[in-house]
């Protein structure tokens, strides 16, 4: 975990009320956004309760949490956005249900060749996606889900690369000549 991500995580750990979530909060950071989420106490239902009823009760608990914490979440977000120069999104999980309350959808420029655009157009034509943008997002989610282990290994390797860079000589500065 980078020093910046750890700083962001600690900031939220110190400020998010401890009674909001069961266990530790999850803080994810990228170039544009901070996502803060956690697990809510699941509804106390009899073991024989149908899965649909469980899902509905969990969804209702998530909605209540969203409404009850709105003002404090907005205040925390405002402070964090000024401090860290990133938008803050919030989410929560309850049982098998998970909701993100306000997440950014960031445009990303990409260059695709005709064969790659044809894949996106096929997804649109087949009504799998509403647009090329939705189709590309669907493809990214699919790769993320099917290659999660590999992507995790890649992220771990990048953390090591960043550490080696920090321990090495400064980049871009004047270098000594022997």
C-alpha positions as CSV (number, residue, x, y, z in Angstrom):
1,X,0.0,0.0,0.0
2,X,1.4,3.4,-1.0
3,X,2.1,6.0,1.6
4,X,-0.7,8.2,0.2
5,X,-3.3,5.4,0.3
6,X,-2.3,4.6,3.9
7,X,-2.6,8.3,4.8
8,X,-6.1,8.4,3.2
9,X,-7.1,5.2,5.0
10,X,-5.9,6.4,8.4
11,X,-7.7,9.7,7.9
12,X,-11.1,7.9,7.4
13,X,-10.4,5.3,10.1
14,X,-10.0,8.2,12.6
15,X,-13.2,10.0,11.5
16,X,-15.8,7.4,10.4
17,X,-17.9,6.6,13.5
18,X,-17.1,3.1,14.8
19,X,-20.7,2.2,15.1
20,X,-21.4,2.5,11.3
21,X,-19.7,-0.7,10.3
22,X,-19.0,-4.2,11.6
23,X,-15.2,-4.7,11.4
24,X,-12.8,-2.5,9.6
25,X,-13.7,0.0,6.9
26,X,-12.5,-0.6,3.4
27,X,-10.8,2.4,1.7
28,X,-9.9,2.2,-2.0
29,X,-8.1,5.0,-3.8
30,X,-7.4,5.7,-7.5
31,X,-6.4,8.8,-9.4
32,X,-9.9,10.5,-9.2
33,X,-11.8,8.9,-6.4
34,X,-11.8,7.5,-2.9
35,X,-14.3,4.8,-2.1
36,X,-15.1,4.2,1.5
37,X,-17.3,1.2,2.5
38,X,-17.9,-1.3,5.2
39,X,-20.0,-4.2,6.3
40,X,-23.4,-3.6,8.1
41,X,-24.8,-5.9,10.7
42,X,-27.1,-8.3,8.9
43,X,-30.8,-8.4,9.8
44,X,-31.7,-10.8,12.5
45,X,-33.9,-13.3,10.6
46,X,-34.9,-16.9,11.3
47,X,-32.6,-19.4,9.5
48,X,-35.5,-20.7,7.4
49,X,-36.1,-17.3,5.9
50,X,-36.3,-17.4,2.1
51,X,-33.3,-15.9,0.2
52,X,-35.5,-13.3,-1.5
53,X,-36.7,-12.1,1.9
54,X,-33.2,-12.0,3.2
55,X,-32.0,-9.9,0.2
56,X,-34.9,-7.5,0.6
57,X,-34.2,-7.1,4.3
58,X,-30.5,-6.5,3.6
59,X,-31.3,-4.0,0.9
60,X,-33.7,-2.1,3.2
61,X,-31.0,-2.0,5.9
62,X,-28.5,-0.5,3.3
63,X,-31.1,2.1,2.4
64,X,-31.7,3.1,6.0
65,X,-27.9,3.3,6.6
66,X,-27.6,5.6,3.5
67,X,-30.4,7.9,4.7
68,X,-29.3,7.9,8.4
69,X,-25.6,8.7,7.7
70,X,-26.1,11.1,4.7
71,X,-25.3,14.4,6.5
72,X,-22.2,13.1,8.2
73,X,-21.0,11.3,5.1
74,X,-21.4,14.5,3.1
75,X,-19.4,16.5,5.7
76,X,-16.6,13.9,5.8
77,X,-16.6,13.9,2.0
78,X,-16.3,17.6,1.7
79,X,-13.3,17.7,4.1
80,X,-11.6,14.8,2.4
81,X,-12.1,16.1,-1.1
82,X,-10.4,19.4,-0.1
83,X,-7.5,17.6,1.6
84,X,-6.9,14.8,-0.9
85,X,-8.1,16.4,-4.1
86,X,-10.3,13.4,-5.0
87,X,-14.1,12.9,-5.0
88,X,-15.3,10.6,-2.2
89,X,-17.8,7.8,-2.8
90,X,-19.5,5.7,-0.2
91,X,-20.8,2.2,-0.1
92,X,-21.8,-0.6,2.2
93,X,-22.5,-4.4,2.2
94,X,-25.1,-6.3,4.2
95,X,-25.1,-10.0,3.8
96,X,-24.9,-10.8,0.1
97,X,-26.2,-7.3,-0.9
98,X,-23.7,-4.5,-1.7
99,X,-24.5,-0.9,-2.7
100,X,-22.3,2.0,-3.7
101,X,-24.2,5.2,-3.0
102,X,-22.5,7.8,-5.2
103,X,-19.7,6.6,-7.4
104,X,-17.9,8.5,-10.2
105,X,-18.2,7.4,-13.8
106,X,-15.0,8.8,-15.3
107,X,-14.5,9.1,-19.1
108,X,-11.3,7.4,-20.3
109,X,-9.8,8.1,-23.6
110,X,-8.9,5.0,-25.6
111,X,-7.8,4.2,-29.2
112,X,-9.4,1.1,-30.7
113,X,-8.8,-0.5,-34.0
114,X,-11.6,-1.5,-36.2
115,X,-11.6,-5.1,-35.0
116,X,-11.8,-3.9,-31.4
117,X,-14.6,-1.5,-32.2
118,X,-16.5,-4.3,-33.9
119,X,-16.5,-6.2,-30.6
120,X,-18.0,-3.3,-28.8
121,X,-20.5,-2.7,-31.6
122,X,-21.6,-6.4,-31.5
123,X,-22.3,-6.0,-27.8
124,X,-24.4,-2.9,-28.5
125,X,-26.2,-4.6,-31.4
126,X,-27.0,-7.6,-29.3
127,X,-28.4,-5.3,-26.5
128,X,-25.8,-6.5,-24.0
129,X,-24.8,-2.8,-23.7
130,X,-26.5,0.5,-24.5
131,X,-23.4,2.1,-26.0
132,X,-19.8,1.6,-26.8
133,X,-18.9,3.1,-23.5
134,X,-21.1,0.7,-21.6
135,X,-19.7,-2.2,-23.7
136,X,-16.2,-1.3,-22.9
137,X,-17.0,-1.0,-19.2
138,X,-18.7,-4.5,-19.4
139,X,-15.5,-5.9,-21.0
140,X,-13.3,-4.4,-18.2
141,X,-15.6,-5.8,-15.5
142,X,-15.5,-9.2,-17.2
143,X,-11.7,-9.2,-17.3
144,X,-11.5,-8.0,-13.7
145,X,-13.8,-10.8,-12.6
146,X,-12.2,-13.6,-14.6
147,X,-8.6,-12.5,-14.1
148,X,-8.8,-11.3,-10.5
149,X,-5.9,-13.4,-9.2
150,X,-3.6,-12.2,-12.0
151,X,-4.6,-8.6,-11.5
152,X,-4.0,-8.9,-7.7
153,X,-0.5,-10.3,-8.4
154,X,0.2,-7.5,-10.9
155,X,-0.9,-4.8,-8.3
156,X,1.3,-6.5,-5.7
157,X,4.3,-6.4,-8.1
158,X,3.6,-2.7,-8.8
159,X,3.8,-1.9,-5.0
160,X,7.2,-3.6,-5.0
161,X,8.3,-1.5,-8.0
162,X,7.2,1.7,-6.3
163,X,9.2,0.8,-3.2
164,X,12.3,0.1,-5.3
165,X,11.9,3.5,-7.1
166,X,11.6,5.3,-3.7
167,X,14.8,3.7,-2.5
168,X,16.7,4.5,-5.7
169,X,18.2,7.7,-7.0
170,X,15.9,10.7,-7.8
171,X,14.4,10.6,-11.3
172,X,14.7,13.5,-13.7
173,X,17.3,15.4,-11.8
174,X,20.9,16.2,-12.6
175,X,23.2,13.3,-12.4
176,X,26.8,13.3,-11.4
177,X,29.4,12.5,-14.1
178,X,32.2,10.2,-13.0
